[in-house]
Amino acid sequence: MTDALPTLASMVKVNKQENVKPIQMSIYEASTHCYIIEEKERDDHLWYHDILQYVKNREYPGQTIENDKRTLRRLANENVLDGEILYKKRKDRMLLRCVDAVEAKKILEEVYEGVCRTHTNGFIVARKIMRFGYYWSTME
């Protein structure tokens, strides 16, 4: 609510002669940022499953075309495996732990609503999460 009213006020231009129609607002349980993350992973695999398998065993998924193999090799070069945990390497050599949708939602709720409570846009929240060392495919 803190951010909603100033945002709406800046979006509406009103003349003194016109009547202003009321604006209806709804309050949801979770933050809108949390609705972006999909709970269900495709094919019951993590979003980084193919990358993990390639980094681990140098195996391609079944029936993979050459273009997809090339893309998978490129993506695998940006990742490091430590035990069973996959990390994405940033350009500054910082490692970001790859997380699934459930864990990403928990992290997002904590950063946006919890101890780190902030009222910033999605871009700033994504940068803050990356500074904490986490990554998922749809965060940017």
Secondary structure by P-SEA (a helix, b strand, c coil): caaaaaaaaaaccccccccccbbbbbbccccccccccccccccccccaaaaaaaaacccccccccaaaaaaaaaaaaaccccccbbbbbccccbbbbbbcaaaaaaaaaaaacccccccccaaaaaaaaaaacccccccc
